[in-house]
């Protein structure tokens, strides 16, 4: 990440860095994201913001992240993106669960957004992807049908294990108006690249929509019948790759 890119990212995320004020500040952001019109200007400014890759020069220790304004802004903006993508509260991630996953494995998160209204206008988060490594015992919850968004958190490992980890596709979504567009295709392509570049022994996902199920199937995952007590609104997808 260049100095210029880091500065631009920090400036873009500044409005989302005060977590105490976040609930009041993001309501209008979520509304604008859901109502975004597909224009050439929006498409031209649509881009991703990432956390610094692990091992990069100047990468932060996990214990230092919450004190960094850019990091807090990244978490806050990703939370806003999640709420904008999912209308049903039951489908939305909790702030604490999201922050915990981002602290554990920040390099798995990629936030997408654009300047709605052209150059000089405010940058708005419009979607995000996240893939995190999980323990084999956690992957077993997908295999036995007990994994659920409403159940115990699916905890991220802090790094990929030697020989590859099981990967959980924590999220892949854009706001409804962007679905089916070339921008959505860019998001899925970047996610596919992230997965391909991460050594893994299996993939897992929990989906709440037909679009989510189609993407999971594109990654070679197959549906697993959930245990009787698991919310039928969710669908478990998984596959072993090694």
C-alpha positions in Angstrom: 0.0 0.0 0.0 1.5 3.3 -1.0 1.6 6.4 1.2 -0.9 8.1 -1.2 -3.3 5.2 -1.1 -3.1 5.0 2.7 -3.8 8.7 3.0 -6.8 8.5 0.7 -8.2 5.5 2.6 -7.9 7.3 5.9 -9.7 10.3 4.6 -12.4 8.2 3.1 -13.0 6.3 6.3 -12.8 9.3 8.7 -16.6 9.7 9.0 -16.9 6.1 10.3 -14.1 6.1 12.9 -16.1 7.3 15.9 -17.8 4.1 17.0 -19.9 5.7 19.7 -21.5 8.1 17.2 -21.8 5.5 14.5 -25.5 4.5 14.9 -26.7 8.0 14.3 -24.2 8.8 11.6 -24.7 5.8 9.3 -28.5 5.9 9.0 -28.4 8.4 6.1 -25.4 6.6 4.6 -27.4 3.3 4.6 -30.4 5.0 3.0 -28.2 6.6 0.2 -26.4 3.3 -0.4 -29.7 1.4 -0.9 -31.0 4.1 -3.2 -27.9 4.5 -5.3 -28.6 5.0 -9.0 -26.3 3.1 -11.4 -24.5 5.8 -13.3 -21.2 6.0 -15.3 -19.9 8.2 -12.5 -20.7 5.7 -9.8 -19.1 2.8 -11.8 -16.0 4.9 -12.5 -15.4 5.5 -8.8 -16.3 2.0 -7.6 -13.3 0.6 -5.8 -12.1 -1.5 -2.9 -10.5 -0.5 0.4 -8.5 -3.2 2.2 -6.8 -3.5 5.5 -3.0 -3.7 5.2 -2.0 -7.3 4.3 -0.4 -9.3 7.0 3.4 -8.9 6.9 3.3 -5.6 5.0 5.6 -2.9 6.1 4.0 -1.0 9.0 1.3 -3.6 9.5 -0.3 -3.2 13.0 -0.4 -5.6 15.8 -3.9 -6.8 16.7 -3.6 -5.0 20.1 -3.0 -1.6 18.4 -5.8 -1.7 15.9 -8.6 -0.2 18.0 -6.5 2.9 18.7 -5.9 3.6 14.9 -8.4 6.0 13.3 -8.2 4.4 9.9 -8.8 0.9 11.3 -11.8 2.1 13.3 -13.1 3.8 10.2 -12.7 0.6 8.2 -14.7 -1.4 10.7 -17.4 1.2 11.0 -17.8 1.6 7.2 -17.9 -2.2 6.8 -20.6 -2.4 9.4 -22.5 0.3 7.4 -22.1 -1.7 4.2 -23.5 -4.8 5.9 -26.6 -3.0 7.1 -27.1 -1.5 3.7 -26.9 -4.9 2.0 -29.4 -6.7 4.2 -32.8 -5.3 4.9 -33.8 -7.9 7.5 -32.2 -7.4 10.9 -31.9 -11.1 11.4 -29.6 -11.2 8.3 -27.4 -8.3 9.5 -24.1 -8.9 11.4 -23.7 -7.6 14.9 -21.1 -4.9 15.3 -19.2 -6.9 18.0 -19.1 -10.1 15.8 -17.9 -8.1 12.8 -15.2 -6.3 14.8 -14.0 -9.5 16.4 -13.6 -11.2 13.0 -11.8 -8.2 11.6 -9.4 -8.0 14.5 -8.5 -11.7 14.2 -8.0 -11.8 10.4 -8.1 -8.3 8.9 -6.5 -9.2 5.6 -9.6 -11.3 4.7 -11.9 -8.2 4.4 -12.4 -6.1 1.3 -14.8 -3.1 1.5 -16.3 -1.7 -1.7 -17.8 1.7 -2.3 -18.1 4.7 -4.6 -18.6 8.4 -4.7 -22.3 8.9 -5.3 -22.7 12.1 -7.2 -19.3 12.2 -8.9 -15.9 13.6 -8.0 -15.7 15.5 -4.8 -18.9 13.9 -3.3 -18.9 11.7 -0.2 -17.7 8.1 -0.5 -20.4 5.6 0.4 -19.9 1.9 1.3 -21.8 -0.3 -1.1 -20.7 -3.9 -0.2 -18.0 -6.0 1.1 -16.4 -9.5 1.0 -14.8 -11.4 3.8 -13.1 -14.8 3.9 -11.6 -16.0 7.2 -9.7 -19.1 8.2 -11.5 -21.4 10.7 -10.5 -24.4 12.8 -11.4 -27.9 11.7 -13.7 -28.2 14.7 -15.6 -25.1 13.5 -15.8 -26.6 10.0 -17.3 -29.7 11.5 -20.3 -27.6 12.6 -21.1 -27.1 8.9 -20.7 -30.7 8.2 -23.0 -31.8 11.0 -25.5 -29.1 10.1 -25.4 -27.1 13.3 -23.6 -23.9 12.0 -26.0 -20.9 12.1 -25.8 -17.1 12.0 -28.0 -17.1 15.1 -25.7 -19.5 17.0 -22.3 -19.2 18.5 -19.9 -17.0 16.6 -17.9 -18.6 13.8 -14.5 -17.6 15.2 -11.6 -16.7 12.9 -8.1 -17.9 13.3 -5.4 -15.3 13.3 -3.7 -16.8 10.4 -3.7 -19.6 7.8 -2.4 -23.0 9.2 0.5 -24.8 7.7 -0.9 -26.9 4.8 -4.0 -24.7 4.5 -7.0 -23.9 6.7 -10.7 -24.3 6.2 -12.1 -21.1 5.0 -15.4 -19.5 5.9 -16.9 -17.1 3.4 -18.1 -14.6 6.1 -19.8 -12.4 3.6 -20.1 -11.5 -0.1 -22.7 -8.9 -0.8 -23.5 -5.6 -2.5 -26.5 -3.4 -2.1 -29.6 -4.6 -4.0 -29.4 -2.1 -6.9 -25.8 -3.3 -7.7 -26.7 -7.0 -7.9 -26.3 -8.4 -11.4 -24.2 -5.5 -12.6 -20.5 -5.5 -13.7 -19.6 -4.0 -10.3 -21.1 -7.1 -8.6 -19.1 -9.2 -11.0 -15.9 -7.4 -9.9 -16.7 -8.0 -6.3 -17.1 -11.8 -6.8 -14.0 -12.0 -9.0 -11.9 -10.3 -6.3 -13.3 -12.7 -3.7 -12.5 -15.7 -6.0 -8.9 -14.4 -6.3 -8.6 -14.0 -2.5 -9.8 -17.6 -2.0 -7.5 -18.9 -4.7 -4.5 -17.2 -3.2 -5.2 -18.6 0.3 -4.1 -22.2 0.9 -7.2 -24.1 2.0 -8.6 -27.6 2.7 -12.3 -26.7 2.5 -14.8 -23.9 2.1 -18.0 -23.1 4.0 -20.7 -20.5 3.8 -24.1 -19.6 5.3 -26.5 -18.0 2.8 -29.8 -16.2 3.2 -30.6 -15.5 -0.4 -30.8 -17.1 -3.8 -27.9 -14.9 -5.0 -25.8 -16.0 -2.1 -26.5 -19.7 -2.9 -25.5 -19.2 -6.5 -22.2 -17.7 -5.5 -21.5 -20.5 -3.1 -22.2 -23.0 -5.8 -19.8 -21.2 -8.1 -17.1 -22.0 -5.6 -17.9 -25.7 -5.7 -19.9 -25.8 -2.5 -23.0 -28.0 -2.0 -25.9 -27.5 0.2 -26.1 -29.4 3.5 -29.4 -30.0 5.2 -29.3 -28.1 8.5 -30.0 -29.7 11.9 -33.7 -29.6 13.0 -33.1 -26.7 15.4 -31.3 -24.5 12.9 -33.2 -21.6 11.2 -34.6 -22.8 7.9 -34.1 -19.3 6.5 -30.4 -20.1 6.3 -28.7 -22.5 4.0 -25.4 -24.3 4.8 -22.9 -24.7 2.0 -19.6 -26.5 2.1 -17.0 -28.6 0.4 -13.7 -30.2 1.2 -10.9 -29.4 -1.3 -8.1 -31.5 0.3 
